[in-house]
């Protein structure tokens, strides 16, 4: 099976599960969650200058959760946007954006009570795209991952209306797409077809040696009614992506935001 067919299967699987979660009936518990996080980003693209580009951006997450028979199914759709700059630039010209589709399947290893522990796996398609016109006004830069990983989640009911939540996830195997270090064409063709093609090109099977990412989150949810809650969450994520045809890309992001839980 080709790499591009593998990506199509991953995306197809995620969208199928979205439909099953949204339209499933007779579930023990269903949640729809909206999260908005102002996020501080630091990115380093070694294919251009290896300088740190940083600024405050925004991240929007949508979650669909279904809990039944000690299984927690979660589909998440995330979008992020930031205008980074280096300490050597007087004005902002660069753009960094991300889109992520992810499905988690976690098993509750203890009985329902004041403390709940879930462990399991994830599958995701994670796109990171950047443009640095002050340093290279002819090419786009990307660092994309399509693959699998591990995840755990811990919940503790502080009281009837307050719950502490912590989660950790680490991708372990997948396909990575990066631009080549040396590109001999002068100008990037800016079209939808070319963007799709470039972001799925030069795919390389990778594990921790080429793709390392750690994502942790912790927060507190406050129950307002039986059908509505609000939460506050801190999230930190670090990723290092490299291949044998491209220089490493690094990103560190820290966000603090609000969750609306329906």
N, C-alpha and C positions, 0 to 999 in steps of 0.2 A: 504493500500500500504506500502511495506517495505521501510526502509531508503535507501537501496542500489538501489532499483527501482527508488526512487525519484531522486537520484544522476544521474542515467542513463538518466532520462527524462530531467534533467537540462542540461546535456552535449549534448544530442541529440537536444534539442531546440536551444542551442547556435550555434551548427554547421549548423543547418537548416537555421538560420538567416544569418550566414556568407555567405552561398550560395546565398540567396536572395539579400543581399546587393551587393555582388561582381558582380552578373550577371544581376541585375535589369537594365532596360532601361528607357529612357525618364525621368531621374531624374532632379530636379532643380539644385542640387549640389551634387557632389560626391568627396570625398577626400580619399587619401591613405596617411598615416602619419607614418614615422619612427622616433622614439625617442631613443636616447642613453644618459643615465645619469650616470656619476660617483656618487655613493651614499654612504653616511656614515651610517653604520648600528650599532645599539646597540641591542643585544638580551639577554634575561635572561630566562634560563630554570630552573625552581625551582625543577624539578624532579631529577636533579643531584646535584647542589651545590648552586644555587641561585646567582651565580656571573655574572657580566655583561661581555659578550663577544662582542668585538667591532673591527671594521676595515672598510676600504674603499672597496666597491665592485662595481659591475656594474649592471645596469638594462637596458634591451632592451624592448621597447614597439612597437607593430605594431597595427595601428588603421585603420579600414575601416568605413568611415562615409557616410551616405546618408541623405540629407535634402530634404523633399518634403511635401508640404501642412502643413507647420508649425510643422512638426514632424522631429526630429533629431534622427536617428538610428545609433548607434555606436557599433561595435564589436572590442574588444581589446584583444590582446594576449601578455602576458608579461612574461619575464624570468629574473631572478636575480641570482647572484652568488657572494659569499663573503667567505673569509678565516678568521674567527674571532679568537680572542685570548683574554685572561684575562690579567690583570696587573701582575699576578703571573707567567705567562708562559714566558720562554725565546725564544721559537720558536713557529711557527704556525703549528698546526696539524689539527684543526677543519675545518669543511666545513658546509656552510649554502647555500641552494639553494631554489628558489621558482618558481612556475609556476602558472599563473592566466589566466583564460578565463572569459570574462565578456561581457555582452550585456546591453546597456543602451537604454531606450526609453524615450525621453524628448519632452515636448510640449512647443512651444514658446508662452509665455503668452502675448507678446506685438507684434505689427506690426513691419515689417522690418524697420530699421532706424539706427541711430548711436549707439543705445544701444539695445541689444537683451538679453532677460532673458528666460532661459529654466528651466523647472522643470519636474521631473518624477521619474522613478524607474530604478532599475538595478537588474540583476540576474547574479550570478557568482559562479565559482568553483575556490577556492584559496588554493593552496598547499604550505606549508612551511616544509622543511625537513632539519634536521641537524644531524651531527655526531661529537661527542666530544671524540676522542680516548685518550686524556690525562686524562680524568675523567671517561670515561666508554667506553672501546674499544670493547664491546660486543653487544651494542644495538643502534638502531636508534631512533631519536626523531622527532616528527612531530606535527604540529598544523594546521589543515585543516578546511575549512569552505565551505559549499555549501548552498547558500540561496539567499535572497532578501534584497533590501535596497532602500534608497532614494538618489536622486542626484539633484543638481542644478548647472546651468552654467550661467555665465554672460559674455557678450562680449560688448566691447565699441570700436568703430572705432575712433581712435585718428586723423587719416587723411586717405587719399585714399590708402596709402600703409602701414599703421601701425594699428594693432588691439591689444588691451589689453584683456586678457582672464583670468577668475578666475572660479574655480569649487570646489564644496564640495560634498562629498558622505559619507553616514553612513549606513552600513548594519543593518537590524533590526530583521531579523528572519531567522533561517536556522539550518542546521545540523553541529555539530562539532565533529571532530575525534582527539583524543589525546592518547598517550600511557599511560598505567596504571603506577601508582607511583611505585608499586612493581611488577617486572617481575621475575618469578621464573625459567624461562629457562635461561641458562647461555650465549648462543651465538645466535645472530640474524641470521636467514637464509637469506643470501644475494642472492636473485634470483628475477627475474622480477615478477614472480607470487606472491612471498611473499611481495614484495614492494607494489604491487597493493592492495593486501589483507590488509596489515597493515594500509595503508593510508586511508582505508575506513572502518576501524573496530571501535567498541565501539562508534557508532554514537549516538549523543544525541541532541535532539531538544533544541535550545538555543536562547535566545534573549539577551538584554543588560546586564543582570545579569551574564551571562557566556561568552558572546562574545561581546566585545566592540571594535569598530574600527572607527577611523576618518581619512579621507584622504582629503587633500586640495592641490590645485595646482594653481599657477598663473604664467603668462608669457606674452610675447609680440611676435606677429607674424609680420614679414616683408614681404610684397609682392614683389617678384622679377619680375615675369611675370604673365600673366593671369592664367597660369597653374602651377606655382611653387612659393612657399614661404618658408622662413626659420623662425624658432622661437627659443626663449630661455625660458626655463621653470624651475621654482623651485617647488619641490614637498615635502610635509611632510606627514608622515603616522605614526599613533600610533595604536597598537593593543594589547589587553589583552584577552587571551583565557584560560578558565579554565572549568573543569567539576568536578562532585562529586567523580570521580575515579582517578583524576590526579591533580597535582599541577599546578599553573598558569604558563603561558608562556607569555612573554612580548617582543615586538619588536618596536623599534623607528627607522625610516629611514628618511633621508633628502638627497635629490638629486638635482643637478643643471646640466641641460643638453641641448642638441641641438635637434631640431625637423626639419625634412625635410618633407614638405607638397606638395603633388602632386595632 
